[in-house]
Amino acid sequence: MAGKGKGHIAKGRHDVYDTLAPKLGKQRAAQIANAGATKAGRTAMARKAAATRKAHSK
């Protein structure tokens, strides 16, 4: 195995990580992917996204 990465991507979230990593970098992509591993995490991210959209629409 190349490298000695110690990170972990939550099960079922690799598709999210693979999509985000090229644009955001490995660390930020892993943080977002893992934050959405639970329903509560996805809800929190959705609320933040809604607030961002609302702020930018003004």
C-alpha distance (Angstrom), angle and dihedral (degrees) to the residues before:
residue distance angle dihedral
M1 . . .
A2 3.79 . .
G3 3.77 115.8 .
K4 3.76 127.7 -0.1
G5 3.77 102.8 -102.8
K6 3.77 115.0 176.5
G7 3.78 97.1 -169.5
H8 3.75 125.9 112.3
I9 3.78 131.1 -153.7
A10 3.79 114.3 -153.8
K11 3.78 117.2 -109.2
G12 3.79 111.1 -90.4
R13 3.81 93.7 18.6
H14 3.81 99.8 86.2
D15 3.81 91.6 99.6
V16 3.81 89.9 58.1
Y17 3.80 91.4 46.7
D18 3.81 92.8 48.1
T19 3.81 90.5 51.7
L20 3.80 96.0 47.3
A21 3.81 102.2 37.4
P22 3.82 98.8 76.6
K23 3.80 91.8 51.7
L24 3.81 103.1 35.4
G25 3.78 104.6 24.8
K26 3.77 129.6 -109.4
Q27 3.78 99.6 -77.8
R28 3.81 97.6 48.6
A29 3.82 91.9 41.5
A30 3.81 91.1 52.2
Q31 3.79 91.0 48.3
I32 3.81 92.4 53.1
A33 3.80 94.7 41.4
N34 3.79 92.6 51.0
A35 3.81 93.3 44.3
G36 3.79 88.5 61.9
A37 3.79 94.7 52.0
T38 3.81 91.4 102.7
K39 3.79 132.4 46.2
A40 3.81 89.8 -116.2
G41 3.79 90.8 53.0
R42 3.79 93.0 50.5
T43 3.81 90.5 47.9
A44 3.80 91.2 51.7
M45 3.81 91.3 50.0
A46 3.81 91.0 48.1
R47 3.81 90.9 52.5
K48 3.80 91.7 49.8
A49 3.80 90.5 48.7
A50 3.80 91.3 50.1
A51 3.80 90.9 50.6
T52 3.79 90.4 49.5
R53 3.80 92.2 50.0
K54 3.79 90.6 48.0
A55 3.81 92.2 50.0
H56 3.80 92.7 49.2
S57 3.79 94.6 46.9
K58 3.80 93.5 63.9
